[in-house]
Amino acid sequence: MDMKVYKKTRYQNIYKHIKNGNYIISMSKPVKTSISRIDNNKIFNIDEALKIRDNVQIRQQRATETLHKEDFDTLWEKYMYNCKYVQKLAYNTLNRKEKTYNKYLKNKIDKRVAKTTKEFWASFIDEQDCSDKQKNQIIKELKTFFNWCIMEHIVVNNPISTLLKYKVEKSEMKFWTPEQLKQFLDTVNNDLNSNNRSIQLKANTVKILTIIGFTVGDRIGETRALSFECFHDDKLTLDILHSINYDPDSQDFVSHTKTYESQRVIDISEKVILAVKEYKQFLEDFLDKEIPDSNLLFFNYKNNKPYSDTVLRKHFYYYCEKANVPKIRMYDLRHTYAATMMSEGKEAYMFSKRMGHKKINTTIDVYGHLSNQARKEIAQSTDKYF
């Protein structure tokens, strides 16, 4: 600071311009810098200067603006490094972030991140040539990016946090009723002892996949990454630590769960443990060899690789058609689990962690409407007593 132009005042860290009479606030922590303008206007009121000096938020903002001068693309690169190696997000999640960035954000943001505002991003997203659903995806990815920026003290506030999403009609969530699930499993059970060995294998595989998906409520990628050693019959627990690796260039069969927090240990019943043991015994008899506990449940021993999503989906749809039940995705077994819990009167907080949701709000956002539906069913079920 040029003391020929500014003079000390009786207030600590506040200096006054000798000629113009405006004030400047000096800061030494967290970095050495100064504030001479607010909203591009010089500071002429000493009370305002005092408020600015004592305002922690303003000091932090100016500090971060001084410290972080990287452009958006440089910060995004650092953010993705954090997502991959610190948060350990799943391949599909990382891939979705990169696709959104490459198509809509890369080399398009000419402002420093700390200088962007809610209005800037609202206008920017609105101008993108894509569907409203994709615009909501951009908002979602930017929101997590700015949360990371706050954590790294790059910005003070998240300009996306209050940005409203575009109204998009949600696709109807598909799931089975308990009656449809029973009809499906009865059809599968009829083929367990078929004279056709390939039908036997198909039926046993689909049965255990369905039982796990429905009773555990995990993601299908997590189901496909389970090994026999994940099931503990002494504790009646299941370790969900991985998801199947969707990366075509990787040599590893399993990868990280959707988020690091999705790694979890959950309680399971003796029936689930018994079903897994029976499935393993079937495989050993079928293959005429012992199977190590470290092996994946859904493993193709012909090519020594995990069953592909395509093969499992084909088997699953075969029994959907044969059982004459609605054709749902394997992932929808997770929705079936949640819908069943809701119909049983269970609140979201009781199974949110079990499903691997980091926050209960996620469970409520996804399945909250099922809760209302379940309550109506419970209310109507009392009619039989009148």
Salt bridges, closest charged atoms under 4 A:
ASP54 OD1 - ARG53 NE 3.04
GLU65 OE1 - ARG62 NE 3.83
GLU65 OE1 - LYS115 NZ 4.00
GLU70 OE1 - HIS68 ND1 3.73
GLU70 OE2 - LYS78 NZ 2.77
GLU141 OE1 - LYS97 NZ 2.83
ASP186 OD2 - LYS182 NZ 2.99
ASP191 OD2 - LYS322 NZ 2.80
GLU222 OE2 - ARG219 NH1 2.80
GLU222 OE1 - ARG264 NH2 2.84
ASP233 OD2 - LYS277 NZ 2.86
ASP239 OD2 - HIS232 NE2 2.67
GLU261 OE2 - LYS358 NZ 3.81
ASP293 OD1 - LYS280 NZ 2.38
ASP309 OD1 - ARG224 NH1 3.43
ASP309 OD2 - ARG313 NH2 2.32
ASP332 OD1 - ARG329 NH2 2.85
ASP332 OD1 - HIS335 NE2 3.70
GLU347 OE2 - ARG375 NH2 3.03
